[in-house]
Amino acid sequence: SLTSAVVVIIGLASATMRLNFTSDYGAAGEVFNVHGESSADVDTSVTVSTIHDIDVSGILSSIAANDRVGIQVASDPVNTANLIVTEMRLKYT
């Protein structure tokens, strides 16, 4: 079962950024978005040049072994994010 799911980012400015996350996932042979969830208006405090882990486990509630996962990270129209997404890390038990 899933024990941790994070998107790893590096801040290019020190700020509180309002981020929106969308997931699409499924197994080989399924449509890519057989499962899809989102989380909007996640206020995230970021420090310039620092690596941050952002928990996205809440948008992977139906994930199963061997699923392929895509995560979209976007800022809202008012609070433009200034960051680099470097990876997504999943941990299972």
N, C-alpha and C positions, 0 to 999 in steps of 0.2 A: 504494500500500500504506500501511497505518497506520504512522505514525512516532511518534505520541504520543496518549495518551488519559488525561486527568486529570479528576477531580472537584475542583471548587474549593470550599473551605469557609472559614468564618470562625469561629475559636474564641470561645466566650462565656465560657470559663474556661481558665486555664493548667493543662494536665493531659496525661497520657498516656491516650488513649481507645482502647479496643479496638473496632474497627469491623468490620462484615460487609458485603460488597458482593455484589449479585446483578444480573446483566444478563439482559435479554431483548431479542432483536433479530431483524429480518428485513426483507425488502423489501416494497414495496407488492404486494398480492395474495397474500402469504404469511401464515400465522398469526403473531401477534405474537411468539411465543416459539419460532419454528422453531430458533433458537439460544438457548441459555441456559447461563450459567456462574456460578460463585460463588467467592468468596475469603473465608474466615472468619478471625476473630481477628487482624486486622491492627492491631498496636499503632502508634498515631500520636501523636506528641508535638505538642501544639497550644499556642500562646501566645494569650492573650486579645487580642481585637480585631485579630488578624493574619490575613492571607489566606494560605492554604496550598493547594498543589496536591498531590493524592494520585493516584499512578499507578494506573490501573485497566486498563491495556492487557492484562494477563494474563487478564481475563475477557471479552475480545473477540477471541479467537483465530481465529474464522471470519468476522469482519466483512468485508463486501464493499461496493463502491461502491453508493450509494443505499439502504443499509440504514437503518432507523429503529431507534434505540437507546433503551432505558429502563434506568436504573440505580437500584437501591434501595440506600440507605445506612441501616444500622441498627446500634445498639450491642448488645453482648451484655447479658444480664439483670443482670449484676453491675456492669459498668462503664458506667453510663448516660452517653451522649455529651451534651455541652452545646455545640452548634454550629449554624451555619446553612449549608446547602448552597446555593450561589449559582448554580452553572452546571456544565456538563460541556463540556470542550473537546477536540475531535478534530483531529488534523493528519494530512494525507495527503501523499504524494509522487506 
